[in-house]
Amino acid sequence: MSAPANIKPEVISLGCRLNIAESERMRAMLADAGDVVVVNSCAVTSEAVRQTRQAIRKARRARPDARLIVTGCAADIEREQIADMPEVDGLIANQRKLDPRAWNAPVAETPIAPTKTRAFIAVQNGCDHDCTFCVIPQGRGKSRSLSVAEALHQIELHLAQGAKEAVLTGVDLTSWGHDLPGEPKLGTLATAILAEFPDLTRVRLSSLDGIEIDEELFELFASEQRIMPHLHLSLQHGADLILKRMKRRHLRDDAVDLAMGLKARRPEITVGADLMAGFPTETDAHHAENLSIIRELGIAHGHIFPFSPRPGTPAARMPQMDRAIIKARAADLRAAVSDVRSAWLASLVGETLPILAERDGTGYAPNYARARLPEGTEAGNIVNLTVRGIEEGLLV
């Protein structure tokens, strides 16, 4: 792959934080590739696939002469449909996208894209579980972990580029270590990171399966100030019967006990969660339980997913709900999260918070509240700001 020096490759990232981390590595690996556009796709829902196809068409309109390559989960799970799109020049299998040989790039240590903000570190990939609604194991394969040494090395590279926060990501992050000698837990890795990099003031963990949070990690969340007070749970639902039909490994009370136990030790912890609306067989009563867990846990960061049947999953063979009902229930969940979030943001007025500046004039507090920054704040700096009010969902 080569082209005039003024034509730069583009990597478009869709979906999860793991995709963001992988896109950064691909962006650096393809720095000299020329007129190439890569769509790092998502297939977690039918809406995600629709957005992937939309991004492909938009990219082709913007770069008509570029070589357009699709990778990511949709490139595996929806392979034939994506390959048949006239805009697409080729596909790279999800599990090969970080292999330089798949891109005809030099085989060497993959560089990282320069950053002065947050470093997304993919310490785990794949999944060994069989939730009835999920296709991700089809696109990501079996669970596999970076060793402690490999994870530390990745963080070191990012810190050298100026990153102030390390965000640990994975498909099933709390399964990290299950495939390593001695089967260490995620708390072991977090402790190693904190010990190795005493000047790293912010370590954030992305979506966690609460039932797998080990005692060491719980204690770090509860007492270690460098672990950000932001607990995002792969919760999925608030009704026990639906959780069982999803083949999740936790029940409602497990999530409540975890969140309340951590908040009792560290009140500033803010809870986020993934929640699904309209899973097959969901009744009005189940939906009410889904709504009530938002209020009970104080879910201020909600990722709401309308259920959509995914190819080859058991849930796709269950009796399906009316799409209009699913859409309405998803709207109910979003409204409930919005109410909780508005009250939570209002409670922060008057506080002074350390904000990590992003490139777009906003930044993140430790609890993941987003703030509008004073004009001229340099990206990558952590600045202490006193909250005077809320405007358009941002602290000001």
C-alpha positions as CSV (number, residue, x, y, z in Angstrom):
1,M,0.0,0.0,0.0
2,S,1.5,3.3,-1.1
3,A,0.3,6.7,-2.2
4,P,1.4,10.3,-2.3
5,A,2.6,11.5,1.1
6,N,-0.2,14.1,1.4
7,I,-2.9,11.3,1.4
8,K,-3.3,9.8,4.8
9,P,-5.0,6.6,5.8
10,E,-8.2,6.8,7.9
11,V,-9.5,4.3,10.5
12,I,-13.2,4.6,11.4
13,S,-14.0,3.0,14.7
14,L,-17.5,1.7,15.6
15,G,-18.8,0.0,18.7
16,C,-16.9,-0.8,21.9
17,R,-13.8,0.6,23.7
18,L,-11.9,-2.5,22.6
19,N,-12.5,-1.4,19.0
20,I,-11.2,2.1,19.9
21,A,-8.0,0.6,21.3
22,E,-7.5,-1.6,18.3
23,S,-8.2,1.2,15.9
24,E,-5.5,3.3,17.5
25,R,-3.0,0.5,16.9
26,M,-4.1,0.0,13.3
27,R,-3.9,3.8,12.7
28,A,-0.3,3.8,13.8
29,M,0.5,0.6,11.9
30,L,-0.9,2.0,8.6
31,A,0.6,5.5,9.0
32,D,2.4,5.2,5.7
33,A,-0.3,3.2,3.8
34,G,-1.6,6.1,1.8
35,D,-5.1,6.3,0.4
36,V,-6.7,3.7,2.6
37,V,-9.9,3.8,4.7
38,V,-10.5,1.1,7.3
39,V,-13.9,0.6,8.9
40,N,-13.4,-1.2,12.2
41,S,-17.0,-2.5,12.4
42,C,-19.4,-3.6,15.1
43,A,-22.1,-6.4,15.0
44,V,-23.4,-6.5,18.6
45,T,-26.9,-5.5,17.4
46,S,-28.7,-5.2,14.1
47,E,-28.5,-1.5,14.6
48,A,-24.7,-1.7,14.9
49,V,-24.6,-3.5,11.6
50,R,-26.8,-0.9,10.0
51,Q,-24.5,1.8,11.3
52,T,-21.5,-0.1,9.9
53,R,-23.1,-0.2,6.5
54,Q,-23.9,3.5,6.7
55,A,-20.3,4.3,7.7
56,I,-19.0,2.3,4.7
57,R,-21.2,4.2,2.3
58,K,-20.3,7.5,3.8
59,A,-16.6,6.7,3.7
60,R,-16.8,5.8,0.1
61,R,-18.6,9.0,-0.8
62,A,-15.9,11.0,1.1
63,R,-12.9,9.1,-0.3
64,P,-14.0,7.7,-3.7
65,D,-10.5,6.7,-4.8
66,A,-9.4,5.1,-1.6
67,R,-9.0,1.4,-1.0
68,L,-11.8,0.7,1.5
69,I,-11.2,-2.3,3.9
70,V,-13.6,-3.6,6.5
71,T,-12.5,-5.4,9.6
72,G,-14.1,-5.9,13.1
73,C,-16.9,-8.1,14.2
74,A,-19.3,-7.4,11.3
75,A,-16.5,-8.5,8.9
76,D,-16.7,-11.9,10.4
77,I,-20.4,-12.3,11.5
78,E,-21.9,-10.6,8.5
79,R,-19.1,-11.5,6.1
80,E,-21.1,-12.2,3.0
81,Q,-23.4,-9.2,3.3
82,I,-20.5,-6.8,3.9
83,A,-18.3,-8.3,1.1
84,D,-21.2,-7.9,-1.3
85,M,-21.4,-4.1,-0.8
86,P,-20.0,-2.4,-3.9
87,E,-18.2,0.2,-1.8
88,V,-16.0,-2.5,-0.1
89,D,-12.6,-3.5,-1.6
90,G,-11.7,-6.2,0.9
91,L,-12.2,-7.6,4.3
92,I,-9.6,-8.4,7.1
93,A,-10.7,-11.1,9.6
94,N,-11.2,-9.7,13.1
95,Q,-8.6,-11.9,14.7
96,R,-6.0,-10.8,12.1
97,K,-6.5,-7.0,12.1
98,L,-3.5,-6.3,14.4
99,D,-1.2,-8.6,12.4
100,P,0.9,-6.3,10.1
101,R,1.2,-9.2,7.6
102,A,-2.6,-8.9,6.9
103,W,-2.0,-5.3,5.8
104,N,1.3,-5.8,4.0
105,A,2.9,-3.6,6.6
106,P,6.4,-4.2,8.1
107,V,6.5,-6.9,10.7
108,A,7.8,-5.1,13.8
109,E,6.5,-4.0,17.1
110,T,3.2,-2.2,16.4
111,P,3.7,1.5,17.2
112,I,1.0,3.5,18.9
113,A,-0.7,6.6,17.7
114,P,0.4,9.7,19.5
115,T,-1.9,10.7,22.3
116,K,-2.0,13.2,25.1
117,T,-5.2,12.1,26.7
118,R,-6.4,8.6,27.5
119,A,-4.7,5.3,26.5
120,F,-7.1,2.4,25.7
121,I,-5.3,-0.8,26.5
122,A,-6.9,-4.0,25.2
123,V,-5.7,-6.5,27.8
124,Q,-8.3,-9.2,27.0
125,N,-10.1,-10.3,23.9
126,G,-12.7,-12.9,23.0
127,C,-15.3,-14.6,25.2
128,D,-15.9,-18.1,26.6
129,H,-19.5,-17.6,27.7
130,D,-22.6,-18.4,25.8
131,C,-25.2,-15.7,26.5
132,T,-28.3,-16.5,24.5
133,F,-28.4,-13.1,22.7
134,C,-24.8,-12.5,21.9
135,V,-22.8,-13.1,18.7
136,I,-19.5,-11.6,19.9
137,P,-17.8,-15.0,20.5
138,Q,-18.4,-15.6,16.8
139,G,-16.6,-12.5,15.9
140,R,-13.9,-12.5,18.6
141,G,-13.2,-16.1,19.4
142,K,-12.2,-17.7,22.7
143,S,-11.0,-15.5,25.6
144,R,-7.4,-14.7,25.6
145,S,-5.3,-12.3,27.8
146,L,-2.2,-10.2,27.6
147,S,0.3,-11.2,30.1
148,V,1.1,-8.8,32.9
149,A,4.4,-7.9,31.3
150,E,2.7,-7.3,27.9
151,A,0.1,-5.1,29.5
152,L,2.7,-3.1,31.3
153,H,4.7,-2.6,28.2
154,Q,1.6,-1.3,26.3
155,I,0.9,1.2,29.0
156,E,4.6,2.3,29.1
157,L,4.4,3.1,25.4
158,H,1.3,5.2,25.8
159,L,2.7,7.0,28.8
160,A,5.8,7.9,26.8
161,Q,3.4,9.6,24.3
162,G,1.9,11.7,27.1
163,A,-1.2,9.7,28.1
164,K,-2.5,10.6,31.6
165,E,-5.1,7.9,32.0
166,A,-5.0,4.2,31.2
167,V,-8.4,2.6,30.3
168,L,-8.3,-1.2,30.5
169,T,-10.6,-2.7,27.9
170,G,-11.7,-6.2,26.8
171,V,-14.7,-8.1,25.4
172,D,-15.1,-9.8,28.8
173,L,-12.6,-7.8,30.8
174,T,-13.1,-9.6,34.2
175,S,-12.2,-12.9,32.6
176,W,-8.6,-11.5,32.2
177,G,-6.1,-14.1,33.4
178,H,-8.2,-17.2,33.1
179,D,-5.9,-18.5,30.3
180,L,-2.6,-17.5,31.9
181,P,-0.4,-19.6,34.2
182,G,-1.8,-19.6,37.7
183,E,-5.1,-18.1,36.4
184,P,-4.6,-14.6,38.0
185,K,-7.5,-12.3,38.5
186,L,-8.0,-8.8,37.1
187,G,-7.2,-7.3,40.5
188,T,-3.7,-8.7,40.1
189,L,-3.2,-6.9,36.9
190,A,-4.6,-3.6,38.3
191,T,-2.3,-3.9,41.3
192,A,0.7,-4.5,39.1
193,I,-0.1,-1.4,36.9
194,L,-0.4,0.8,40.0
195,A,2.9,-0.5,41.4
196,E,4.8,-0.2,38.1
197,F,3.7,3.3,37.3
198,P,3.4,5.4,40.5
199,D,3.1,8.6,38.5
200,L,0.0,7.3,36.6
201,T,-2.8,9.0,38.4
202,R,-5.8,7.6,36.6
203,V,-6.6,4.0,35.8
204,R,-10.1,3.3,34.5
205,L,-11.8,0.0,33.9
206,S,-14.3,-0.4,31.1
207,S,-17.4,-2.7,31.2
208,L,-17.1,-5.4,34.0
209,D,-19.0,-8.5,34.7
210,G,-19.8,-7.8,38.3
211,I,-20.0,-11.5,39.3
212,E,-16.3,-11.9,38.4
213,I,-15.0,-8.9,40.3
214,D,-12.4,-10.5,42.7
215,E,-11.7,-9.4,46.2
216,E,-8.5,-7.6,45.3
217,L,-10.2,-5.6,42.6
218,F,-13.1,-4.8,44.9
219,E,-10.7,-3.5,47.5
220,L,-8.9,-1.3,44.8
221,F,-12.3,0.2,43.7
222,A,-13.2,0.8,47.3
223,S,-10.0,2.4,48.5
224,E,-7.5,3.2,45.8
225,Q,-7.8,6.8,44.6
226,R,-6.0,6.1,41.3
227,I,-8.7,3.7,40.3
228,M,-11.3,5.9,38.9
229,P,-14.6,5.9,40.8
230,H,-16.6,4.7,37.8
231,L,-18.1,1.2,37.9
232,H,-19.6,0.2,34.5
233,L,-21.5,-3.1,34.8
234,S,-22.4,-5.5,32.0
235,L,-25.8,-5.8,33.7
236,Q,-28.2,-6.4,30.8
237,H,-31.4,-6.6,32.8
238,G,-33.0,-6.0,36.2
239,A,-35.3,-9.0,36.2
240,D,-34.0,-12.4,37.4
241,L,-36.1,-14.5,35.0
242,I,-34.8,-12.5,32.0
243,L,-31.2,-12.8,33.3
244,K,-31.6,-16.6,33.5
245,R,-33.1,-16.7,30.0
246,M,-30.1,-14.6,28.8
247,K,-27.8,-17.2,30.5
248,R,-26.2,-14.4,32.5
249,R,-24.3,-15.6,35.6
250,H,-25.6,-13.0,38.0
251,L,-29.0,-12.1,39.4
252,R,-30.4,-8.7,40.3
253,D,-29.3,-8.9,44.0
254,D,-25.7,-9.6,43.0
255,A,-25.5,-6.3,41.1
256,V,-27.3,-4.4,43.9
257,D,-25.0,-5.9,46.6
258,L,-21.9,-5.1,44.6
259,A,-22.8,-1.5,43.8
260,M,-24.1,-0.7,47.3
261,G,-21.1,-2.4,48.9
262,L,-18.7,-0.2,46.9
263,K,-20.7,3.0,47.4
264,A,-20.7,2.4,51.2
265,R,-16.9,2.3,51.1
266,R,-16.5,5.0,48.5
267,P,-19.5,7.3,48.1
268,E,-18.2,9.1,45.0
269,I,-18.4,5.9,42.9
270,T,-20.8,6.5,39.9
271,V,-22.5,3.5,38.3
272,G,-22.9,2.8,34.6
273,A,-24.5,-0.2,33.0
274,D,-25.5,-1.9,29.8
275,L,-29.3,-2.6,29.7
276,M,-31.4,-4.3,27.1
277,A,-35.0,-3.6,26.3
278,G,-37.4,-6.1,24.8
279,F,-35.6,-9.4,25.3
280,P,-38.0,-12.3,24.2
281,T,-40.6,-13.1,26.8
282,E,-40.1,-9.8,28.6
283,T,-43.4,-8.8,30.3
284,D,-44.6,-5.5,31.6
285,A,-43.5,-6.6,35.1
286,H,-40.0,-7.5,33.8
287,H,-39.8,-4.1,32.1
288,A,-40.8,-2.5,35.4
289,E,-37.9,-4.3,37.2
290,N,-35.5,-3.1,34.5
291,L,-36.7,0.5,35.1
292,S,-36.5,0.2,38.9
293,I,-32.9,-1.1,38.9
294,I,-31.8,2.2,37.2
295,R,-33.1,4.1,40.2
296,E,-31.9,1.6,42.8
297,L,-28.3,1.6,41.5
298,G,-28.3,5.2,40.5
299,I,-27.3,4.4,36.9
300,A,-26.0,7.7,35.6
301,H,-24.1,6.2,32.6
302,G,-26.5,4.0,30.7
303,H,-25.9,2.1,27.5
304,I,-29.4,1.1,26.4
305,F,-29.8,-1.5,23.7
306,P,-33.1,-2.5,22.0
307,F,-33.1,-6.3,21.6
308,S,-32.5,-7.4,18.1
309,P,-32.2,-11.1,17.0
310,R,-28.6,-12.0,16.0
311,P,-27.9,-14.8,13.6
312,G,-27.3,-18.2,15.1
313,T,-28.2,-17.3,18.7
314,P,-30.7,-19.1,20.9
315,A,-32.6,-15.8,21.6
316,A,-33.2,-15.4,17.8
317,R,-35.3,-18.6,18.0
318,M,-37.4,-17.5,20.9
319,P,-40.8,-15.8,20.4
320,Q,-40.0,-12.3,19.4
321,M,-41.7,-9.1,20.8
322,D,-43.3,-6.4,18.7
323,R,-40.6,-3.9,17.5
324,A,-42.8,-0.9,18.5
325,I,-43.0,-2.2,22.1
326,I,-39.2,-2.8,22.2
327,K,-38.6,0.7,20.9
328,A,-41.0,2.2,23.5
329,R,-39.4,0.3,26.3
330,A,-35.9,1.4,25.2
331,A,-37.1,5.0,25.3
332,D,-38.5,4.4,28.8
333,L,-35.1,3.1,30.0
334,R,-33.2,6.1,28.4
335,A,-35.6,8.5,30.0
336,A,-35.0,6.9,33.4
337,V,-31.3,7.1,33.0
338,S,-31.6,10.7,31.9
339,D,-33.5,11.5,35.1
340,V,-30.9,9.9,37.3
341,R,-28.1,11.5,35.3
342,S,-29.6,15.0,35.6
343,A,-29.9,14.7,39.4
344,W,-26.4,13.3,39.7
345,L,-24.9,16.1,37.6
346,A,-26.8,18.7,39.6
347,S,-25.3,17.2,42.8
348,L,-21.8,18.0,41.5
349,V,-22.5,21.8,41.4
350,G,-20.1,23.5,43.8
351,E,-17.5,20.6,43.8
352,T,-14.0,21.1,42.5
353,L,-13.0,18.2,40.2
354,P,-9.8,17.3,38.3
355,I,-10.7,17.2,34.6
356,L,-8.6,15.5,32.0
357,A,-8.8,17.7,28.9
358,E,-9.7,16.1,25.6
359,R,-9.0,17.6,22.1
360,D,-12.6,18.8,21.6
361,G,-12.8,21.4,24.4
362,T,-14.3,19.0,26.9
363,G,-12.8,16.6,29.5
364,Y,-13.6,13.9,31.9
365,A,-13.8,13.9,35.7
366,P,-12.7,10.8,37.6
367,N,-16.4,9.8,37.9
368,Y,-16.8,10.1,34.1
369,A,-18.8,13.3,34.2
370,R,-18.0,15.4,31.2
371,A,-17.1,19.0,31.5
372,R,-16.8,22.0,29.2
373,L,-13.3,23.4,29.6
374,P,-12.1,27.0,29.5
375,E,-11.0,28.1,26.1
376,G,-7.3,27.4,25.5
377,T,-7.1,24.4,27.8
378,E,-4.4,22.2,26.3
379,A,-5.4,18.6,25.6
380,G,-3.8,16.1,28.0
381,N,-3.7,18.4,30.9
382,I,-5.5,17.7,34.2
383,V,-7.0,20.9,35.5
384,N,-9.0,21.4,38.7
385,L,-12.3,23.1,37.9
386,T,-15.1,24.2,40.2
387,V,-18.5,23.3,38.8
388,R,-20.8,26.3,38.6
389,G,-23.7,24.8,36.6
390,I,-24.9,22.3,34.0
391,E,-25.4,23.3,30.3
392,E,-26.5,20.8,27.6
393,G,-25.4,17.8,29.8
394,L,-21.9,19.2,30.5
395,L,-20.5,20.5,33.7
396,V,-19.4,24.1,33.3
